[in-house]
Amino acid sequence: MNFELETSAQTDFLREKSDALLVFLTSAFIQQGDALSTLAAKVLKSGDLLAKPGQLLDIYRPPGFSCSRLVLVHLGDGTVSDVRKGVGAAVALLKASK
């Protein structure tokens, strides 16, 4: 399993070809006008993704994205322990899948 960490503009995530795309959100998340931001705001508002560290939402073949799986991971307030929890949960989810 190979991992790459990249920072890029949110619109670049729509074109990113990968098996899984992990998107980390914090409590400071602010909705923008792009598809990723709109999707994240909707799932947070609906309660499908709780605003707690380590909470995940795994979306298979999301429409409009080039990745096979989009995993939204909430990191709470973004403290070191919150990040550790979120990243650990995301890696465990990906390791368990084929």
C-alpha positions as CSV (number, residue, x, y, z in Angstrom):
1,M,0.0,0.0,0.0
2,N,1.5,3.3,-1.1
3,F,0.5,6.6,0.5
4,E,1.2,10.1,-0.8
5,L,0.5,13.3,1.1
6,E,-0.4,16.2,-1.1
7,T,-1.7,19.7,-0.5
8,S,-3.5,21.3,-3.4
9,A,-6.4,23.5,-4.2
10,Q,-9.8,21.9,-3.4
11,T,-10.7,21.8,-7.1
12,D,-7.7,19.6,-7.8
13,F,-9.3,16.8,-5.7
14,L,-12.0,16.3,-8.4
15,R,-9.4,15.2,-10.9
16,E,-7.2,13.2,-8.6
17,K,-7.1,9.6,-9.9
18,S,-6.6,7.1,-7.1
19,D,-8.0,4.0,-5.5
20,A,-8.8,6.0,-2.3
21,L,-8.8,9.7,-1.6
22,L,-8.7,10.7,2.1
23,V,-10.0,14.2,2.9
24,F,-9.4,15.5,6.4
25,L,-11.8,18.0,7.9
26,T,-11.6,19.9,11.1
27,S,-14.1,21.9,13.1
28,A,-12.8,25.0,11.3
29,F,-14.2,23.7,8.0
30,I,-15.9,26.4,5.9
31,Q,-17.9,25.6,2.8
32,Q,-16.6,26.9,-0.5
33,G,-18.3,26.7,-3.8
34,D,-16.7,23.5,-5.2
35,A,-18.2,20.0,-5.3
36,L,-16.0,18.5,-2.5
37,S,-16.8,21.3,-0.1
38,T,-20.5,21.2,-0.9
39,L,-20.5,17.4,-0.3
40,A,-18.6,17.8,3.0
41,A,-21.1,20.4,4.2
42,K,-24.1,18.3,3.3
43,V,-22.8,15.2,5.1
44,L,-21.9,17.2,8.2
45,K,-25.3,18.9,8.3
46,S,-27.2,15.7,7.8
47,G,-25.3,13.9,10.6
48,D,-23.9,11.3,8.2
49,L,-20.4,12.4,9.3
50,L,-20.2,13.4,13.0
51,A,-17.9,16.3,13.9
52,K,-15.8,14.1,16.3
53,P,-12.2,13.0,15.9
54,G,-11.9,9.6,14.1
55,Q,-15.4,9.7,12.5
56,L,-15.4,8.5,8.9
57,L,-17.6,8.4,5.9
58,D,-16.6,6.1,3.1
59,I,-18.2,6.9,-0.3
60,Y,-17.8,4.3,-3.1
61,R,-17.3,5.9,-6.6
62,P,-18.6,9.3,-5.8
63,P,-20.1,11.0,-8.9
64,G,-17.9,13.8,-10.3
65,F,-14.7,12.5,-8.7
66,S,-12.0,10.4,-10.3
67,C,-11.2,8.3,-7.3
68,S,-12.7,4.9,-6.6
69,R,-13.4,5.7,-2.9
70,L,-13.7,9.0,-1.2
71,V,-13.1,8.8,2.6
72,L,-14.1,11.9,4.6
73,V,-12.3,11.9,7.9
74,H,-13.1,14.3,10.7
75,L,-10.2,15.5,12.9
76,G,-12.2,17.3,15.5
77,D,-10.3,20.5,16.5
78,G,-7.1,19.3,14.8
79,T,-5.1,18.7,18.0
80,V,-2.3,16.2,17.9
81,S,-4.4,13.5,19.6
82,D,-7.4,14.2,17.3
83,V,-5.2,13.9,14.2
84,R,-3.8,10.6,15.5
85,K,-7.3,9.3,16.0
86,G,-8.5,10.3,12.6
87,V,-5.5,9.1,10.6
88,G,-5.5,5.8,12.6
89,A,-9.2,5.2,11.8
90,A,-8.7,6.0,8.1
91,V,-5.7,3.7,7.8
92,A,-7.5,0.9,9.6
93,L,-10.5,1.3,7.2
94,L,-8.2,1.1,4.2
95,K,-6.2,-1.8,5.5
96,A,-9.3,-3.8,6.1
97,S,-10.5,-3.4,2.5
98,K,-9.0,-5.2,-0.5
